[in-house]
Amino acid sequence: MSANTFPAQIEPFKWAEQGFTWSGHLPLSRFVRIAREAVGSIDDQLINIDCKLSMDAYHRIVWLDGSVETKVPMECQRCLEAVEIPLVLDFHLALFDDESLIERLDEDADFIVLGESEATTKGSYDAPATADLLALIEDELLLLLPLSPKHDACEHQHQPAIQEIVEEKRDNPFDVLSSLKGKLN
C-alpha cells in the first residue's frame, strides 16, 4: 500500500501482526458526519492523522493508537457567524472480536467489539473481521464536537435589543374589596 492511500477497510488482527502504520492528511469532506456539522466551504480543510495497529497476542486484543488534529468551522450559537473549532485527539482503542475479553481491560480503557459497531463487520470462519478505519476515527472525533459551539468572545449581532419595560399603573382589582371592608365595619 502506498504511503498516501488511506485504507477503506482494515483487517485489524492481520494488519496488527504486520505492524500497520499510516500517517498523512485527508480532506475533512471524507468525514461525512463531521462535514455535515461544518458551515461554509470545507474544501481546503485537512485532517492530520497518525495511527498504528499493534497486537497484544496474550489477550487477543488489537490496539489502535493514534493522533488526529483538525479545525472544523461551525456556526457560533451567539453571533451565528463561523467559529473554528479545534479538534485535537490522542486515542488508544482496544479492538477485539469476543465480548468476553472486556474483563481483561483496565476499567477506564476505551474499546470496540468488532461486529457490534457500524464501523465493523464480524467475519465468518472464511472471512476475518474488518473495520472501517475512517469511521472508527470519525466516531472518536464526533465526541469532541461541542453541542453549542461559540466564540470565546463575540458580539451578539443577531440578538434583539433589550427594550426597557414600561410599567403601567394598573388598578388593583382588590381595591374594591378593601373599600367594602371599610363599609362593613
C-alpha positions in Angstrom: 0.0 0.0 0.0 1.4 3.4 -0.9 2.0 6.0 1.8 -0.7 8.3 0.5 -3.5 5.7 0.3 -5.7 5.6 3.4 -7.3 2.1 3.7 -11.1 2.0 3.5 -11.3 -1.4 5.3 -8.8 -3.0 7.6 -8.4 -6.5 9.0 -7.3 -5.4 12.5 -5.8 -8.8 13.6 -4.0 -9.4 10.4 -2.7 -5.9 10.0 -1.7 -5.6 13.6 0.5 -8.6 13.2 2.1 -6.9 10.2 2.7 -3.6 12.2 0.3 -1.4 10.2 1.0 2.4 10.5 -0.3 5.3 8.5 0.5 9.0 8.6 -0.8 11.7 6.4 -3.6 14.3 5.6 -7.1 13.7 4.5 -9.7 16.2 3.4 -12.4 17.0 6.0 -15.0 16.2 3.4 -14.1 12.4 3.7 -15.5 12.5 7.2 -19.2 12.8 6.2 -20.8 13.1 9.6 -18.4 15.8 10.7 -18.7 17.6 7.4 -22.5 17.9 8.0 -21.8 19.9 11.1 -19.4 22.3 9.3 -20.5 25.6 7.8 -19.1 27.3 4.8 -16.6 25.8 2.5 -14.5 22.9 3.8 -12.7 22.2 0.5 -9.3 23.3 1.9 -9.8 21.8 5.4 -7.5 18.9 6.2 -7.3 16.4 9.0 -3.8 15.3 10.1 -3.8 11.6 11.1 -1.1 9.3 12.6 -2.2 5.8 13.5 -0.9 2.4 14.1 -2.2 -1.1 14.9 -0.4 -3.3 17.4 -1.3 -6.7 18.9 -1.4 -8.0 22.4 -1.2 -11.6 21.5 -1.6 -12.9 25.0 -5.0 -11.2 25.4 -6.1 -11.4 21.7 -6.6 -7.6 21.7 -5.6 -5.3 18.9 -4.7 -1.7 19.9 -5.4 1.2 17.6 -3.3 4.1 18.7 -3.0 7.5 17.0 -3.4 11.2 17.0 -5.7 13.4 14.9 -5.7 17.2 14.5 -8.0 19.5 12.5 -10.3 22.5 12.7 -14.0 22.4 11.9 -15.8 25.6 11.0 -19.1 25.6 12.9 -21.9 28.1 13.5 -21.4 30.2 16.7 -24.6 29.9 18.7 -24.2 33.5 19.9 -23.5 35.5 16.8 -24.4 32.9 14.1 -21.0 33.5 12.4 -18.5 30.8 11.7 -16.2 29.8 14.5 -13.1 27.5 14.0 -13.4 24.6 16.5 -10.0 22.8 17.0 -10.2 19.1 17.3 -7.1 17.5 18.8 -7.3 13.9 19.8 -4.9 11.2 21.0 -6.6 7.8 21.1 -5.8 4.4 22.4 -8.6 1.9 21.5 -8.8 -1.8 22.1 -10.3 -3.7 19.3 -11.4 -7.3 19.8 -13.9 -9.8 18.4 -15.0 -11.5 21.6 -17.0 -9.5 24.1 -15.8 -11.7 27.0 -12.4 -10.1 26.6 -13.7 -6.8 28.0 -12.8 -8.0 31.5 -9.1 -8.1 30.6 -9.0 -4.4 30.0 -8.4 -1.7 32.5 -11.6 -0.2 33.8 -11.1 3.1 32.0 -9.9 1.7 28.7 -11.8 2.6 25.5 -12.8 -0.4 23.3 -14.8 -1.5 20.3 -16.1 -5.0 19.9 -15.8 -5.8 16.2 -19.1 -6.6 14.6 -21.1 -4.6 17.1 -20.3 -1.2 15.6 -21.5 0.3 12.3 -17.8 0.7 11.5 -17.1 -3.0 11.9 -18.3 -6.3 10.4 -17.6 -9.6 12.1 -16.4 -12.1 9.6 -17.3 -15.8 9.4 -14.7 -18.6 9.6 -13.7 -17.9 6.0 -13.7 -14.1 6.2 -11.9 -12.2 9.1 -13.5 -9.3 10.9 -13.0 -6.0 9.2 -13.2 -2.4 10.4 -13.8 0.9 8.6 -10.8 2.8 9.9 -12.1 6.2 8.8 -15.4 5.6 10.6 -13.6 4.5 13.8 -11.6 7.7 13.8 -14.6 9.8 12.9 -16.6 8.3 15.9 -13.9 9.5 18.2 -13.8 13.0 16.7 -17.6 13.3 16.9 -17.3 13.0 20.7 -15.2 16.2 20.7 -17.6 18.4 18.8 -19.3 20.8 21.1 -23.1 20.8 21.3 -23.2 24.6 21.4 -20.2 26.0 19.5 -19.4 29.6 20.3 -16.5 32.1 20.1 -14.7 32.9 23.4 -15.9 36.5 22.9 -18.2 37.8 20.2 -20.8 40.4 19.6 -24.4 39.3 19.8 -25.2 40.7 16.4 -28.5 38.8 15.9 -29.8 39.1 19.5 -32.7 41.6 19.7 -32.0 44.7 21.6 -33.4 44.7 25.1 -36.2 47.2 25.4 -37.0 48.9 28.6 -40.1 47.6 30.2 -42.5 50.4 30.8 -44.7 49.6 33.8 -48.2 50.8 33.6 -50.1 51.7 36.7 -53.0 49.3 36.7 -55.9 49.3 39.0 -55.7 46.7 41.7 -58.8 44.5 41.5 -58.8 44.1 45.2 -59.2 47.8 45.9 -62.9 47.3 45.5 -62.9 44.7 48.3 -60.9 46.9 50.6 -63.4 49.7 50.2 -66.3 47.3 51.0 -64.4 46.1 54.1 -64.4 49.6 55.4 -68.2 49.9 54.9 -69.0 46.7 56.7 -67.2 47.7 59.9 
